[in-house]
Amino acid sequence: MTIHQRLKALVTELQSPRLLKNQGNGNEIGYYIFDYDAEHEPIVEQFISELQPKLAVSQPPLNAIEINLDRVILTIYHFDRYSNR
């Protein structure tokens, strides 16, 4: 699948009843991890910036939160590295 096909499928997944009703392992909070190659970063960033407002006015309205795992891991690493001195 191309990155554009995967992004289109992402919208379908985010609006799926299974995800919205928390019907996963252990009925945890609904989440979806979208991984991609670093070379596609600009395409994904643009898509996400356009997607979030659209989801907010979709039916049902969705509040999508983007979490950049690279930034989270680096923040934890730097915090741990400098707080243990």
trRosetta pair geometry for C-beta under 8 A, 3 or more apart (Angstrom, degrees):
i j d omega theta_ij theta_ji phi_ij phi_ji
1 5 4.3 -127 -168 89 95 126
1 6 5.1 115 124 -57 126 86
1 9 7.4 -22 -168 -3 155 140
2 5 4.7 99 52 5 76 101
2 6 7.0 -141 95 -4 41 87
3 6 5.6 -55 -148 39 33 113
3 7 6.3 35 153 -21 66 105
3 36 6.4 68 -127 -145 106 124
3 37 7.8 -96 -82 37 119 96
3 40 4.6 -175 -115 -133 152 140
3 43 5.6 75 127 102 141 150
3 44 7.3 -96 -176 -59 121 87
4 7 5.7 -50 -145 35 32 111
4 8 6.5 34 153 -19 62 103
4 43 7.6 -88 -71 179 73 136
5 8 5.7 -53 -151 35 32 112
5 9 6.4 31 151 -16 64 107
6 9 5.6 -55 -148 39 33 112
6 10 6.5 48 147 -34 64 99
6 34 7.6 135 152 -156 110 105
6 36 7.3 157 103 -96 148 106
7 10 5.2 -40 -152 19 36 122
7 11 7.4 42 152 -21 60 92
7 43 7.6 -120 -47 143 147 104
7 44 7.1 -161 -91 -109 118 68
7 47 5.0 -78 -152 -157 141 161
8 11 6.2 -46 -165 23 37 110
8 12 7.3 33 143 -11 62 104
9 12 5.5 -54 -157 38 43 114
9 13 6.2 44 148 -21 72 105
10 13 5.6 -56 -147 37 33 112
10 14 6.2 31 156 -19 67 107
10 32 7.5 148 -150 130 81 141
10 34 5.6 21 -115 -102 127 140
10 51 7.9 -33 109 -126 119 158
11 14 5.9 -55 -146 36 29 110
11 15 6.5 9 159 -2 62 113
11 51 7.0 -140 -91 -134 95 116
12 15 6.2 -74 -150 47 27 98
12 16 6.5 50 150 -56 64 94
13 16 5.5 -31 -151 -9 35 120
13 19 6.4 85 164 -31 67 148
13 32 5.7 126 133 -133 121 155
14 19 6.5 -97 -140 96 27 158
14 32 6.2 -116 -86 26 72 151
14 55 6.8 -57 134 -113 138 132
14 62 6.6 113 155 158 107 168
14 64 6.6 -7 -157 -94 139 125
15 19 7.8 67 57 58 8 122
15 20 7.2 7 -164 -44 34 124
15 55 8.0 -149 -71 -126 95 94
15 58 6.8 -96 -102 149 122 149
15 62 7.2 -114 -92 -37 73 147
16 19 4.8 84 68 10 92 101
16 20 6.8 -174 89 -4 45 91
17 20 5.6 -63 -137 47 32 108
17 21 5.6 14 168 -6 71 116
17 23 7.7 19 127 15 74 132
18 21 6.6 -66 -138 45 17 96
18 23 4.7 -94 -153 64 65 113
18 24 7.4 92 161 -63 93 72
19 22 7.7 26 179 -74 32 33
19 23 7.8 -77 -53 41 18 79
19 24 7.7 36 -110 -48 53 109
19 30 4.6 101 177 -160 68 124
19 31 8.0 -149 -153 33 101 13
19 32 6.2 -14 -128 -51 139 113
20 30 6.2 8 -91 -77 18 171
20 60 7.1 118 -152 46 144 123
20 62 7.8 -94 -104 -99 106 111
21 30 7.7 96 51 -67 25 129
22 27 5.2 65 133 -169 104 68
22 28 6.5 -146 -164 83 104 31
22 29 6.3 -56 -115 -127 118 22
22 30 4.9 -111 -87 -48 66 86
23 27 6.8 -13 -109 -108 35 74
24 27 6.9 149 54 -93 61 23
24 28 5.9 -50 72 43 114 86
24 30 7.1 141 -11 -109 121 60
25 28 6.8 4 81 3 67 108
28 31 7.6 -37 114 10 109 103
34 44 7.6 171 122 -145 123 127
36 40 4.7 -88 158 74 123 130
36 41 7.6 162 100 -71 116 49
36 44 5.5 166 53 -61 159 145
37 40 5.2 89 67 4 79 103
38 41 5.7 -5 -170 -35 52 112
40 43 4.9 -57 -169 45 75 116
40 44 5.5 73 132 -24 92 104
41 44 5.9 -62 -142 41 27 107
41 45 6.0 28 162 -21 66 109
42 45 5.8 -53 -142 36 29 112
42 46 6.4 28 160 -17 63 107
43 46 6.1 -59 -153 37 27 109
43 47 6.3 26 152 -19 64 111
44 47 5.5 -56 -145 38 32 113
44 48 6.1 31 158 -19 68 106
45 48 6.0 -55 -145 36 27 109
45 49 6.4 27 157 -19 63 107
46 49 5.9 -57 -149 35 29 110
46 50 6.6 18 156 -9 63 109
47 50 6.0 -68 -155 43 29 104
47 51 5.8 30 152 -28 68 114
48 51 5.4 -54 -135 35 31 115
48 52 6.4 38 168 -30 66 99
48 66 5.6 65 -176 -88 139 145
49 52 6.8 -42 -146 19 23 109
50 53 7.1 -66 -168 38 35 100
50 54 6.7 27 148 -15 68 118
51 54 5.6 -70 -153 42 36 112
51 55 6.0 33 157 -22 75 107
51 64 6.9 -30 123 58 104 158
52 55 5.9 -55 -146 34 29 109
52 56 6.6 35 155 -26 62 105
52 64 5.4 -130 -114 64 76 109
52 66 7.3 -76 -73 -25 126 111
53 56 5.5 -52 -152 28 35 118
53 57 7.1 8 160 2 65 104
54 57 6.6 -75 -157 47 31 91
54 58 6.3 49 146 -49 67 102
55 58 5.2 -39 -144 6 38 123
55 61 7.4 98 146 -166 60 53
55 62 4.1 -62 170 69 105 106
55 63 7.6 170 118 -76 112 15
55 64 5.0 51 78 -12 161 116
56 61 5.7 15 -175 -161 40 99
56 62 6.9 -97 -79 67 35 54
56 63 6.8 54 -103 -93 81 58
57 61 6.4 -6 -103 -111 17 95
58 61 6.2 140 60 -107 60 40
58 62 5.9 -6 55 10 117 98
67 72 6.5 19 173 -42 99 134
68 71 4.2 52 96 14 112 112
68 72 6.7 165 90 -15 59 85
69 72 5.3 -52 -143 37 38 115
69 73 6.1 37 160 -19 70 105
70 73 6.1 -58 -149 37 26 107
70 74 6.3 21 156 -13 63 111
71 74 5.8 -58 -144 41 30 108
71 75 6.1 34 157 -22 66 108
72 75 5.8 -57 -149 35 27 112
72 76 6.5 24 155 -16 63 106
73 76 5.8 -55 -149 37 31 110
73 77 6.2 33 153 -21 65 108
74 77 5.5 -53 -144 37 32 115
74 78 6.2 27 159 -14 67 106
75 78 6.1 -57 -145 40 27 104
75 79 6.1 28 157 -19 64 110
76 79 5.8 -56 -143 39 28 112
76 80 6.1 24 159 -16 65 111
77 80 6.0 -62 -148 40 24 107
77 81 6.0 24 156 -21 63 112
78 81 5.6 -53 -140 37 30 113
78 82 6.1 7 168 -1 66 112
79 82 6.6 -71 -144 47 21 93
79 83 5.6 9 167 -12 64 122
80 83 6.2 -59 -127 41 21 103
80 84 6.2 12 173 -13 60 117
81 84 6.9 -78 -157 34 15 101
82 85 6.2 -30 -163 -10 43 117
